[in-house]
Amino acid sequence: MKKINKKTIIMGMISILIAVAGTFPAAWALPVVAGPAHSPAEPTDPIEVGAFLDGVMASEMTKNQVPGAVVVVVKDGEVLYARGYGYADLETRKPVDPATTLFRPGSVSKLFVWTSVMQLVEQGRLSLDADVNGYLDFKIPATYPEPITLKMLMSHTPGFEENDAELFKNNADGMLPLDAYLKNHIPARVFAPGTVSAYSNYGTALAGYIVERVSGMPFYEYVEKNIFEPLGMTHATLHQPLPENLATDMSGGYNYVNGDYLKTGFEYVVGYPAGGASASGLDMAKFMIAHLQNGRYGETRILEEETAIQMHSQLFTSDPRLTGMAYGFGEKFINGQRVIGHGGDTMVFHSRLFLIPEQSLGVFISTNAAGGADAGEAVERAFVERYFPAEPAVKPIPAADSEARIAAYTGEYYLSRGNFSGFYKAFGLLAPTSVSVDENQRVLAMGAQFVETEPGLLVKVDQPDFKLVMKEENGRVMISSSSPAAWIKARWYERVSLHRFILIGGLILFLVAMFNWIKAFFAGLFKREPRPFLSRLARLAGGLFGLSYLVFLVMLVTLISEVDPAFGIPSMNFGRPSWFGMMMTLPVAMAIFGLLMTPFSVLAWAKRYWTVGARLSYTLLTIWGLAVIWSLYFWNLLL
């Protein structure tokens, strides 16, 4: 087991919370603003584009310890530039080949789902506005009167909570068929459908299953016959494990640990339509060209022009002042250019696909190491700044009456993309988001400074194209951006700071009390003073509460600190250990002991056990213990 440290624990919890695979990076929605720039003409010269990208990739791969990557650029229906960088296999020094080397594009795979859905809509076999339950052989619970539709799945607004913590397996053991996974892991519906953005891998996998049900063939087969084969994507597949003819072309995945690269195994995605594809760079180029040409690739069509145009248009935004989601594509503006696309991450592969339809331009990048998470955004930023430079940004000016409103924004927030009904809700204790106002009346949020330029609209001071919208609905303040997620202001009893105070304070109090009781016990052995049986039982209940609490916390820290050496993340991402159930019985024991302490507190005062100070201490412990029990229950650690 690796040495336990604070960084490991925090990063481990965050990786579980966001379910690294299938992530739609928040950065996708952050527009890029260029400063003064000298730019060549539009990217049309492959030699110039290649020289530029070679420099960017050399820097990013060195900085982030990435052994291999692929970049392809398409323009005006053709591949403008394609290159493999570094190695697909470090041991054999096998270079990356953009034509044949397979990468794992993660959530970029979702675009195959939405393209498939739109094909079936064209054929009249699916309706984007129908209740999805009409296509399923099981039912999504009717938590809200409004049904969930395919449009809501495409825009990540079905209202599902996050339940992706075990979306991945590091081997084929325990892999469930798609239908079994979906039927056995239905997430709670925590928002009314169509109202709140909350990125959902389950929702996309569900759409893939609907394609499967309506088409009468497995989803992977449908995509092969209706997307891969028509486009000539011979080095693309959704099979897990890979077919024999492609297995030798798969790039290794790597994690840089203590100065060395550790090779990972093949990553299995359980809800595979949401992120289970493997593809070469040049095959992804064909897919980009088809979309940039509104469904046409050569003499082949995968979508009718009208359908493709609809798919690329905006479907949902949380506010008209923000960009949002197209039909499965993310949407944003970069230096005045409308960009649609998708990001994707597995545990070690990180990818980005973006299209600028008005320029008939697309770029795909994928890296094969855990450290490459930021490379896609860096390439995108550098590319846009070079070929589509913006005028120097003008700093936003706050509205004259903004000071009267912005105080209402301050407080703690939690992310809409989170787990609310299960064990993983507790990871919200690790990474709360706070909003405050500084002395210059700037709103501090997400590590950046904003000013309110009009009611509810916050503009980033050093990046004016990046905006947040704050609204108050049903008594709750909500922050929205262009990404498929929202931040919701916590009520007083939901604040992480309150619960940390209760949980940490409770541990300290019980440890001090247990130390004093043990000391008093041994002192009493020599004095041989008779002590009432119930007074001893009272302290025993308190001691067992404290002991159970301490053991529970030790086991919890152990759980999140046991790191897979190759993937560099907590092993529980791939499944819970055998002793997980035993750990979860300890909060139940704490609840029993804590409830027993309540009558013992009353009895101590009635029978005048101990000194007044000791009785006050025991009463405080009882009250604090009940608060700890409530906090554990709130965070779903007492189930």
N, C-alpha and C positions, 0 to 999 in steps of 0.2 A: 504494500500500500504506500502511495506517495505521502510525503510529509504533509501534514495538514497545515494550511495557512489560510489567512483571511481571504486572499485573492482567489484561491482555489474554490473556497466555499461560495463566495459571491458569484464568481463566473459560472460555477457549476449550477447554482440555482437558477441563474438567469438563462442558461442554456436549456434547462428543463422547461422553464416557464414559457419561453417563446418557441420551443420545439424546433430547434435549429432548422431541421429539414423543412422545406416548404415555406420558408420565410419569404414574405414579400417585403423586402427591406424598406424601412421607413425612409431611408435616403432616396428611394425611387421618387418620392413625392417632393423632394427638395430641389427646386430649380437652381440651375447653376448661373451665377452672375459673373461675367468676366470684367476685368479691369481694362485699361487701355491695351489694345492688342494690335500687333501687326500680323496680318494673315495673308496667305496666298489666296488664289481663287478658290472656288468650291472644290471639294475633293474629287478630282477627276483624273489626276496623274498617279498611277499605281506606284511609280518609283518614289515620288515625293511622299505619298501617303505611307508607303512602307517604311521609308527612312524615318519619318516622324514617329510612327507606332513602334518601331524597333527601339528607339530611344526611350519612349515612355515605358515599354515593357521591361527593358533592361533595368530601369530604375525600380519599378514596382516589384519585380521578381527578386531582386537583390534585397530590397528593403524588407520584404515580407516573407523571405525564405520560401519562395515558390519554385519547385524544381521544373514544373512543366505547365504550359498554357497554350491556348489556341485563340487566334483573333481572325475574324473574317469581316470584310466590309463589302457590301453590295451597293451598286448604284446603277440606276436606269436599266434594271432588269438583268444585270450581269455581275459577276464577282469582280470587284475592283482590286481586292487584295485579300490574300489568305496566307497565313503562316503559322506553323507550329513553333513554339519556343521551348527550348530545354528538352526535358526527357519525360517520356511516358513511363519508363522503368529505369530507376537509378542504378540498380544492380547490374543490368545488362547494357546500360547506356543506350537504350532504345530511344531514338528521338521521337518527338511528337510530329505526327503527319496529319495535316489538316483534313486530308481526304479520308483517312482510315482510322485514326486514333479516336476511340470513344471516350467522351467525358460524361459526367452526370450533371445535367443542367438543372436538377432540382425542380423548383416551382415553375421554371420556364415550361415544364411539361404541361402545365395547366392550359397553355394555349392550344395544345392538341385536343383537350377536352372541349374547350369552347368552340373551336373550329368544327369539331364533330357535332356538337349541339346545333350549331347554325346550319350545318348540312341537313340535319333531320328536320329543322324548322322549314327549310326550303322545300322539302319533300312533303310537308304537311303532316309529318308524323309526330312532331312535338310542337307545343305552344309555349312561348316564353311566359305567358301570363296565367297558365293553368296551375292548379294546386299540384305540387310534385307528388303528393300521396297518390294521385291518380295513376302514376306510372310505376309505383313501387309494389312489391309483394309484402311489405310491412308498413307500418304507419309511424310517421313522425308525430309525437303527441301534440294535441291541439291545445297547447299552453295559452295561446292567444287566439282570439276569434279570426284574425286575418291569416290566410294560408301562406305558406312559403312557395314562391314561384322560382322558375329558372332565372328570371331576371335578377331576383334577389341573390341567388347563388352566384351569379356572374359578377355582381357588384359587391359581394361580401357583406350583404345586409340581411341575411336570414335571421339574425339574432341568436346564433349559436354561441355558447361559451367555448373556450379553448379546451381541448382534451387530447392534445397531440404528444403528450410526454413519452408515450411508448409507440410512436409512429414508426420508429426504426428498429430493426433487428440487425445484429452483426453476423448472423448466420441464418440459415433457412429454418432452423428449429423454431417452432411456435408461430410460424407464418400462417395467417388465416386467409382463406379465400375472401375475395372482395365482399361478397354478400354477407358472410359471417362477421367480418370486421364491422361493417356498417350496422348490422342488426344488433350486435353486442356492445357497441360503443356509441350509442346515440347521445349526443351532448345535450345538456339542458338548454332550453330556450330562455335566454335571460333578457332579451330585448324584443320589443314588438317588431315584427318583420318589416323591413323597408325603412327603418328609422335611424339605426345606429350602425356605423361601419365597424365591423369586427372581423378581421381576416380569418378565414376558416378553411383549413385543409379538408376537414370532414365534408364541408359543403361541396367542394370540388370533386372529391371522391364519390360523393352521392350523385353528382351530375354524370360522372363517368359510368356509374352503375345504371343510371336511367338510359344512357346511350346503349348499354349492354342489353337492358330489358327490351327496349323498343326495337333495336336492330336484330335481336335474336342471336347475337354472337358475342363472345367475350370482348371486353373493351379493347384489349391489346390487339385482337384480330381485326376489329373494326378499324382501328387507326392504321394498321398495316395495309388493309385493302383500300381504304378511302383517303389516306393522306400520304403514307410512306411510299407505297407502290406507284401511285400516279405521279409523284414528284421525283421518283427515282432515288429515294432516300434508302439506299442499300445498307448503309451503316448507321441505322437508327432502329431502336427496338424498345418495347416496354416489357419484355420478358425478364423475369428474375427467377433463377439465375440466367445469365446470358446464354443464347444458343451457341452451340459449339463453333459455328462458322464465324462468330463475332467475339468469342471469349478471349482469343489471343490478341485482339486489337484494343482491349480495354486498358485504359491508362490506370496505373496504380494511383492510390490516394496516399498522401503523406502528411505527417505531423512532425514539426521540427521541435525536438525535445532535448534539452541539455547539449546542444551543439551537434545533434545528429538527427537524421531523418528516419522516422519509424514508418514503415509501410502498413497501411490499414488493409483490412479485408473488404470484400464487396459489401456495400451497404444495401440492405433490403428495406424497401418502403412498403409498409403494410397496406395503407390506402393508396396503392400505386398510381392511380390516375392523377393524384395531386402532386407527384414528384418523382416517379419511378423510371423515367426515360433514361436511355443512354444513347448518345448520338455524336457523330463527328462534326467538326466545324463546318465543313462544306455541305453536309446534309442540312444543317441548320440554315445555311445560306439559301438553299433551295426553298425552304419554308418561308424565309423572310421575303424572298423575291415574289413568291406567290401572293403574299399579303400586300406587298407594296404595289403589285399590279392588280389589286382588287380581285384576287382569287385565281388569276391566270399564271401558269408557268409554261412557257413554250406554247405548245398546242393543247395543253391540258388545263382543265379547270377543276379546282377543288371547292370553289364557291362562285356563285353568280355575282356579277359586279355589284348589283344593288345590295345583296346580302353582305358582301365584304365592306361596302361603304357604311352600312348600318353598324356592323361589328366594330368599326373603328371610330364611331361617333360616341359622344358622351352618353352614358346611361344613367349615372348617378353622381351627384355631388352633394355634400352636406350643406353647401351654401353657394349661391350664384357667384360669389366673389372668389371662389376657389375652383381649381380643377378637381377632377375626381377619377371615376372609373368609366372606361368604355365597356364594351361587352366582353369582359375578361381581361382586357389590356388595362394597365395603369396609364394615366394621362397626366401630362405636365407641360409647362412651357419652359424652354431653355433659350435665353437670349432672343426671345421673340419667335422661336420655332416650336410648333406644337409637336410633342414627342409622345408616342405610345410605346408600351413595352412591358417587360416583366423581369424581375430579378429572381434568382433561385439559389438556394443553399442546401447542400446536404451537410453531413458532419465535416467533410473535408473538401468537397468540390464547391466552388462558388462561381456563379454565372450571371450574365446580364445580356439581355437582348433589348435593343431599342431601335425604333423606326421613326424616321421623319418623313411622313407620307408626301408632304408638299415638295420635298427634295428628292423623292424616290431613293431614299438612302436608308440603309440598315447596318447595324453593327452587332456582332455576337462575340462575346469573350467568355472563356471558361478557364479556371485554374484548378490544379489538382492538389492543393495543399490547404490545410486549415488556416494558414496565415494569409491566404489570398482573398479574404472576405472584402477588403476595401479596394481591390485592384479594379474591379468592374466600374465602380463609381469614379475612380481616378482616371481611367481610360476615357470614360464618357465625358468627364469634365474637361480633360485636356483636348479631346477631339473637338468638342463644341467650341471651346475658347479659341482654338486655332482656326477653324473653318467658318464659324458663325459668331464672330466677336460681337460683343455688345458695347454700347457707349458706356463711359464711366458712370457708375451708379450714383444717383442723387439720394442723399440720406433722407429718410422719411421725416416729416414734421408732425408732431403730435397735435391732435385736435385741441382747440382752446379749452374745451370743457372735459377733456379726458380724465383729469385728476379726480373728478367727482365719481367716475365709474370704476376706475381700475382697482380700487381697494377691494371691490367685490370679487376680484379674480384670485386674490391671495388664498393660499391654503395648500392642503395635500390633495393629490389626484391619483386615481388608479386607471389603468388601461382597460379599454373595452375588450381588447383581445386578452382575456385571462380566464382562468378556471375559477368558478364561483361555487361549485357544488361538491368538489372532491378534494382529495388530499393536497393537490398541487396549488390550491388557493393560498396555502401558507407561504409559498415562495414570494408572495407579494410583500412579505415582511422585509425582504432583502433590498428591494429597489423601488422605494416610493418616489413619486415625482412631486416636487414642490414648486409653487409659483409665489413669487414675492415682488415687491416694488422697492426700487432703490431711491436714494435721496434725490435723484434727477427725474423721478417719476417715470422711470423706465421699468417695464415689466420683465422680470427675470424668469424665464421658463426654458426647460430643456437645455440648460447650459448656454443660453444665448440671451441677448437683450432685444426687446421689442418696444415699439411705441404704438399707442392707439391713434390711428389717423382718422378714424371715423368710428361711430358707436359699434363696438364688438369686433372691429377689425384690427388685428395686431400685425405690424410689419416689422420684420427683422431689421435691426439698425444697419448692419454691415452687409445685408443681402436682401434688398427690398423686394425681390421677386418671391421671397419665401414669406408666406402669410399664414396666420392662424385666425380662426374665427371663434369667438367666445359667445355662447348663448346661454340663457337661463330658461329651462323648460321644466315644468312641473316642480319648481322649487330647487332644481339642481343646475349648477353651472357646468357646462361641458365645453371642452376645447376640441375643435376639429381642425384638421389639416387636409391636404390633398391625398394623404395616404389612407388606406382602408383600416383605420383605427381611430378611436377618439379617447380623450382623457376626461374622466368624470370626477368632479370634485367630491371628496369624501365627506360624509357626515361626521359629526364629532366622534361618534362611537366607532367609526371605520378608520380613524387616523392611525397610521402605523406608529407614530410617535407615542400615542397613548398606549398601544398594545406592547410596544417595546418596554415602556416604563413599567407596565404591570408584570410582564414576563421576566425581565431582568431583575427588577426590584424584588419580585417574589422569590427568585432563586437565591439572591443574596440574603434575604431575611430568613429563609428556611435553613440555609447553610449555617448562619450565625446561631440560630436557635438550636439546631441539632448539635453544634459544637458545645454550646452551653449545657444542654441536657446531658450529653455524654459526660462532660466534666462533673456535673452535679451527681450523676449516677455513681461515678467512681468515688466521689467524696462521700456519698451516702453509705457506701460499703463499709467505710471505716467508722462512721458515726452510728451506724445501725439504728437509725431513727425509723420508726414505723411510718409508712406512707400509705394513704388510702388507695385501695386497689383501683378505683375509678380515676384517681388523679394520675396514676401510672399509665392507665389505659389511654387517657387523654393525650399524654405526651407521646405514647407509642403511636397513636393515630397521626399526630403531627409529624413524628419522625418518619413514618412510613410514607406519608405524603411527600415530604422533602426528598427521601431516598428515591421514590418512584420518579419524581420530577427530574432529579439529577441523572438517573440512569436513562430516562427517556431522551434527555438532551444529548447525552453522550452518544447514544445510538443514532440519533438524528444527524448529528455532525458526522459520525462515521459513515452513515448512508450516503451523504452528499459529498463525502471526501474520498470515497473509493473510486479512483479514476482509472478508466481504461487507458493503458499506457500508449496505445497506438492512436486512438481517437482523441485523447486528451480531454475527455469529458466524463462526468460521473457515470459509473457503470449502470446506475439505475435507469438511464435513458433507454437501455436495452431490455429492461425488465427488473422487477423488484426482487430483492434477495429473499431467501427462505425464511429469514427471521423478521421480515417486515410485519407480519401479523402479530408476532409476540411484542414487537415494539409498540404497536398500536393498542395493545391491551393496557399499557401503563397509564395513559390518560384516563382510562376507565377506572383503574385502581385509584388514581388520584381523586377522581370524582367521589368515589365511595369514602375514602379517608377524609376528604374535605367536608363532605356532608356529615360525617360522624363528629368532626370537630365542632360543629355548630351546637349540638346539645351539650357537649363537654364544656364549651365556653360558658353557657348558661349555668351549668352545674358548678363550675369552678367559682363563680360569684355567689351562687346560693349556698354552697358548702364552705366557702372561704378557703379553698385550696390555695396554697402558696401565698406569697406576698402580694400586695396590691400591684406592684410593678410587674410581677410575673403574670398576674391575671390580665393586666392590660396588654402585655406582650402577646399572650396566647390569643386574646380577642383580636388583636391586630393581625396576627398570623391567620386566624380563621377567616377574617374578612378578606385579607389579601389572597388567601388560598382560593376562596370562592371566586374572586376576580380572575385569578389565573385559570380556573376551570372555565369560566365564561369566555375568556380570551381564546383558550384552546378550542372551545366549541365554535367560536366565531370563525376561526381559521380552519375549521374542518379537521382538526387534529384530535378531536374527541368525537368519534363516529359511532 
